[in-house]
């Protein structure tokens, strides 16, 4: 098993911080193309609640994000520009070209990470990503969440599994790294269901995986179902037990980018334990990383945290 901070430190020889910036885009699940309310769990901020102010120029967003972690930095530090909120390939190609190139321009930015949907990767977009990938590494982060059709319909994902498969194939054809997002704890899914999703993802040809704890945020349709007692969220004990079962399924050639997550405390409804970051990380360290006899002293969250997603732990 290899965690992201280990991989980056080996590659660049220093700490690497992820700067979450905004592209000022929307999503086909919000603009009426597929729907207007987004995925059932998605917040008003398009799952980028800690991202920088979208009204500011990209260069200013990067500088603002760097300032937030300046006190943590001792010695040399490098950065990844991360377009996190909404669907960051869902815009005019000329606009995308402009903001992507602005994001990679600073010398200290070593890679570009782009959060998007598999159904928003047209040929023009992939050509642009391939072009930039020849200058600096490009990662495309795909919000798959689950391979199970019933769950996908419930969360209003809006595309079939074959669309994900095709997107991975086309991105990899151009040597673009893919990181897949998986939500753990979706209503109705068993541990075996979640294990099947993880197995599928790591076999799909991706280079990274993010394991995201399901959390319920105010203002989402998921919150309504939770308040109507239609499902329960996992306890911390249950989540630790689940990670202990899932981590061994992930081979060394697939980098683990995240092991948990929460939401902004002001809007987090459940599980409330996820907001206690220190406790959660200590338990993951002790009961998942070290106890499973993986390489010691790798998981040190201070080595890499998503700057604008304080609770969304990028390992």
C-alpha positions as CSV (number, residue, x, y, z in Angstrom):
1,X,0.0,0.0,0.0
2,X,1.2,3.5,-0.8
3,X,-0.3,6.7,0.5
4,X,-0.2,10.0,-1.4
5,X,2.1,11.8,0.9
6,X,4.6,9.0,0.7
7,X,4.4,9.0,-3.1
8,X,4.8,12.7,-3.5
9,X,7.7,13.0,-1.0
10,X,9.5,10.3,-2.9
11,X,8.9,12.0,-6.2
12,X,9.6,15.6,-5.2
13,X,11.7,15.3,-2.1
14,X,9.6,17.7,0.0
15,X,6.2,18.3,1.3
16,X,3.5,18.9,-1.4
17,X,0.3,20.7,-0.6
18,X,-2.9,20.6,-2.6
19,X,-4.5,24.0,-3.3
20,X,-8.2,23.8,-3.9
21,X,-9.2,26.4,-6.4
22,X,-12.5,27.2,-8.3
23,X,-13.1,27.2,-12.0
24,X,-16.4,29.0,-11.8
25,X,-18.2,26.2,-13.6
26,X,-21.4,24.3,-13.1
27,X,-22.5,20.7,-13.6
28,X,-24.9,18.9,-16.0
29,X,-26.7,17.6,-13.0
30,X,-27.5,21.2,-12.0
31,X,-28.0,23.2,-15.1
32,X,-30.9,21.2,-16.4
33,X,-29.1,18.9,-18.8
34,X,-29.5,15.9,-16.5
35,X,-31.1,17.6,-13.5
36,X,-31.3,20.7,-11.4
37,X,-30.5,19.5,-7.8
38,X,-27.2,17.8,-8.3
39,X,-26.2,14.5,-6.7
40,X,-28.2,13.8,-3.6
41,X,-25.2,14.3,-1.3
42,X,-23.7,17.4,-3.1
43,X,-23.6,20.7,-1.2
44,X,-24.3,24.1,-2.5
45,X,-20.6,24.5,-3.1
46,X,-20.5,21.5,-5.5
47,X,-18.4,19.4,-3.1
48,X,-15.9,22.1,-2.9
49,X,-17.0,23.9,0.2
50,X,-13.4,24.9,1.2
51,X,-12.3,25.9,-2.3
52,X,-11.1,29.5,-2.9
53,X,-13.4,32.3,-4.1
54,X,-14.5,31.6,-7.7
55,X,-14.8,35.3,-8.4
56,X,-11.1,35.8,-8.0
57,X,-8.5,35.2,-10.8
58,X,-6.8,31.8,-10.7
59,X,-3.5,33.2,-9.8
60,X,-5.0,35.1,-6.8
61,X,-6.8,32.0,-5.7
62,X,-3.5,30.1,-5.7
63,X,-1.8,32.8,-3.7
64,X,-4.6,32.9,-1.2
65,X,-4.5,29.1,-0.7
66,X,-0.8,29.2,-0.2
67,X,-1.1,31.8,2.5
68,X,-3.4,29.5,4.5
69,X,-0.7,26.9,5.0
70,X,2.4,29.2,5.1
71,X,2.7,28.8,8.9
72,X,3.0,25.0,8.5
73,X,5.8,25.2,6.0
74,X,9.4,24.7,7.1
75,X,11.8,24.7,4.3
76,X,10.9,23.9,0.7
77,X,7.3,23.2,-0.3
78,X,5.6,22.5,-3.6
79,X,1.9,22.5,-4.7
80,X,-0.7,20.9,-6.7
81,X,-3.4,23.1,-8.2
82,X,-6.8,21.3,-7.7
83,X,-9.9,22.3,-9.4
84,X,-12.3,20.7,-6.9
85,X,-15.8,22.1,-6.9
86,X,-18.5,21.2,-9.5
87,X,-17.5,19.7,-12.9
88,X,-14.2,21.2,-14.0
89,X,-14.3,20.0,-17.7
90,X,-17.8,21.3,-18.2
91,X,-17.2,24.6,-20.0
92,X,-16.1,26.1,-23.3
93,X,-12.8,24.6,-24.4
94,X,-11.1,28.0,-24.8
95,X,-12.1,29.0,-21.2
96,X,-10.7,25.7,-19.9
97,X,-7.5,26.2,-21.8
98,X,-7.1,29.6,-20.2
99,X,-7.7,28.6,-16.6
100,X,-5.7,25.3,-16.8
101,X,-2.7,27.1,-18.2
102,X,-3.0,29.9,-15.6
103,X,-3.0,27.2,-12.9
104,X,0.2,25.5,-14.0
105,X,2.1,28.7,-14.7
106,X,3.7,29.2,-11.3
107,X,7.0,27.3,-11.0
108,X,6.1,25.8,-7.6
109,X,2.9,24.2,-9.0
110,X,4.1,20.7,-9.9
111,X,0.8,19.1,-11.1
112,X,-2.7,19.9,-12.1
113,X,-5.6,17.9,-10.6
114,X,-9.1,18.3,-12.1
115,X,-12.3,17.0,-10.5
116,X,-15.0,16.1,-13.1
117,X,-17.5,13.5,-14.3
118,X,-16.8,10.7,-16.7
119,X,-19.6,11.9,-19.0
120,X,-18.0,15.4,-19.4
121,X,-14.8,14.3,-21.1
122,X,-15.2,15.0,-24.8
123,X,-12.4,14.4,-27.3
124,X,-11.6,18.1,-27.3
125,X,-11.2,18.1,-23.6
126,X,-9.0,15.1,-23.5
127,X,-6.8,16.5,-26.2
128,X,-6.3,19.6,-24.1
129,X,-5.5,17.6,-21.0
130,X,-3.0,15.5,-23.0
131,X,-1.4,18.7,-24.2
132,X,-1.0,20.0,-20.7
133,X,0.2,16.6,-19.4
134,X,3.2,17.0,-21.6
135,X,4.1,20.2,-19.6
136,X,3.2,19.2,-16.1
137,X,1.4,16.1,-14.8
138,X,-2.4,16.1,-15.1
139,X,-4.6,14.1,-12.8
140,X,-8.3,13.6,-13.6
141,X,-10.4,12.8,-10.5
142,X,-13.6,11.0,-11.4
143,X,-16.7,10.9,-9.1
144,X,-17.8,7.3,-9.5
145,X,-18.8,6.7,-5.9
146,X,-20.2,3.2,-6.5
147,X,-20.5,0.5,-9.1
148,X,-24.0,-0.6,-7.9
149,X,-26.8,0.5,-10.2
150,X,-29.4,0.9,-7.4
151,X,-27.1,3.1,-5.4
152,X,-26.1,5.1,-8.5
153,X,-29.8,5.9,-9.2
154,X,-30.4,6.8,-5.6
155,X,-27.6,9.4,-5.5
156,X,-28.6,10.7,-9.0
157,X,-25.2,10.1,-10.5
158,X,-26.6,10.4,-14.0
159,X,-24.4,8.1,-16.0
160,X,-24.0,4.3,-16.4
161,X,-20.9,2.4,-15.3
162,X,-19.8,1.8,-18.9
163,X,-19.3,5.6,-19.2
164,X,-16.8,5.5,-16.4
165,X,-15.0,2.6,-18.0
166,X,-14.8,4.4,-21.3
167,X,-13.5,7.6,-19.7
168,X,-10.7,5.7,-17.9
169,X,-9.8,3.9,-21.1
170,X,-9.6,7.2,-23.1
171,X,-7.7,9.1,-20.5
172,X,-5.2,6.3,-20.0
173,X,-4.7,6.0,-23.8
174,X,-3.2,9.5,-23.6
175,X,-1.2,8.6,-20.4
176,X,-3.3,10.8,-18.1
177,X,-3.5,9.7,-14.5
178,X,-6.9,8.9,-13.1
179,X,-8.0,9.0,-9.5
180,X,-11.4,7.6,-8.7
181,X,-13.7,8.8,-5.9
182,X,-15.6,6.2,-3.9
183,X,-18.2,6.9,-1.2
184,X,-18.3,4.5,1.7
185,X,-21.5,4.1,3.6
186,X,-24.1,4.8,0.9
187,X,-27.6,3.9,2.1
188,X,-28.4,0.2,1.6
189,X,-24.8,-0.9,0.7
190,X,-23.1,-3.6,2.7
191,X,-19.4,-4.0,3.4
192,X,-19.3,-6.6,0.6
193,X,-21.0,-4.1,-1.8
194,X,-18.3,-1.5,-1.0
195,X,-15.6,-4.1,-1.3
196,X,-16.9,-4.9,-4.8
197,X,-16.7,-1.2,-5.8
198,X,-13.1,-0.9,-4.5
199,X,-12.1,-4.1,-6.3
200,X,-13.6,-2.9,-9.6
201,X,-11.9,0.5,-9.3
202,X,-8.4,-0.8,-8.7
203,X,-8.9,-3.2,-11.6
204,X,-10.1,-0.5,-14.0
205,X,-6.7,0.9,-14.8
206,X,-6.6,3.9,-12.4
207,X,-3.5,5.3,-10.7
208,X,-5.3,6.5,-7.5
209,X,-8.3,6.1,-5.3
210,X,-10.1,8.3,-2.8
211,X,-12.1,6.6,-0.1
212,X,-14.7,9.2,1.1
213,X,-16.9,8.6,4.2
214,X,-20.5,9.4,3.5
215,X,-21.4,12.6,5.4
216,X,-24.7,14.4,5.5
217,X,-24.7,18.2,4.9
218,X,-27.4,20.7,5.5
219,X,-29.3,21.8,2.4
220,X,-28.9,18.5,0.6
221,X,-31.6,16.0,-0.4
222,X,-29.6,13.4,1.5
223,X,-30.2,15.4,4.6
224,X,-34.0,15.1,4.1
225,X,-33.7,11.4,3.9
226,X,-31.5,11.2,7.0
227,X,-33.9,13.4,9.0
228,X,-36.7,11.1,8.0
229,X,-34.7,8.1,9.4
230,X,-34.4,6.4,6.0
231,X,-30.8,5.4,6.7
232,X,-28.1,5.7,9.4
233,X,-24.5,6.8,9.0
234,X,-21.6,4.6,10.2
235,X,-20.1,4.9,13.6
236,X,-16.3,5.5,13.9
237,X,-15.8,1.8,15.0
238,X,-17.7,0.6,11.9
239,X,-15.7,2.8,9.6
240,X,-12.4,1.7,11.1
241,X,-13.5,-2.0,10.7
242,X,-14.5,-1.3,7.1
243,X,-11.1,0.3,6.2
244,X,-9.3,-2.6,7.7
245,X,-11.2,-4.8,5.2
246,X,-10.8,-2.5,2.2
247,X,-7.2,-1.4,2.4
248,X,-5.7,-4.8,1.7
249,X,-7.7,-4.9,-1.6
250,X,-5.8,-1.9,-3.0
251,X,-2.5,-2.9,-4.7
252,X,0.7,-0.9,-4.3
253,X,0.4,0.5,-7.8
254,X,-2.8,2.4,-6.9
255,X,-2.1,5.4,-4.7
256,X,-4.5,6.0,-1.9
257,X,-5.3,9.7,-2.0
258,X,-7.8,9.8,0.9
259,X,-9.0,7.6,3.7
260,X,-11.9,9.6,5.2
261,X,-13.6,12.9,5.0
262,X,-16.1,15.3,6.6
263,X,-17.8,18.5,5.7
264,X,-17.7,22.1,7.0
265,X,-18.7,22.0,10.7
266,X,-21.3,24.6,10.2
267,X,-23.2,22.4,7.8
268,X,-22.3,18.9,9.0
269,X,-25.3,16.9,10.2
270,X,-23.8,13.4,10.5
271,X,-21.7,11.6,11.4
272,X,-20.6,14.2,13.9
273,X,-17.6,12.2,15.0
274,X,-16.1,12.9,11.5
275,X,-15.6,16.5,12.5
276,X,-13.1,15.5,15.2
277,X,-10.2,15.2,12.8
278,X,-7.5,14.5,15.3
279,X,-9.3,11.6,16.9
280,X,-10.2,10.1,13.5
281,X,-6.7,10.3,12.1
282,X,-5.2,8.9,15.3
283,X,-7.5,5.9,15.1
284,X,-6.7,5.4,11.4
285,X,-3.0,5.6,12.1
286,X,-3.1,3.1,15.0
287,X,-5.8,0.7,13.9
288,X,-5.6,0.7,10.1
289,X,-2.1,1.8,9.0
290,X,0.2,0.5,11.7
291,X,-1.8,-2.5,12.8
292,X,-2.0,-3.8,9.2
293,X,1.8,-4.0,9.1
294,X,2.2,-1.4,6.4
295,X,5.3,0.7,6.0
296,X,5.6,2.6,9.3
297,X,5.5,6.4,9.8
298,X,4.0,7.0,6.3
299,X,0.6,8.4,7.3
300,X,1.4,11.8,8.6
301,X,-1.4,14.1,7.6
302,X,0.7,17.2,8.0
303,X,2.7,16.1,5.0
304,X,-0.2,16.6,2.7
305,X,-3.6,18.1,3.4
306,X,-6.0,19.5,1.0
307,X,-5.6,23.2,1.8
308,X,-9.1,24.2,1.2
309,X,-10.8,21.0,2.3
310,X,-9.7,20.9,5.9
311,X,-11.8,18.0,6.9
312,X,-11.5,16.1,3.6
313,X,-8.4,14.3,4.5
314,X,-6.0,13.8,1.6
315,X,-3.4,11.4,3.0
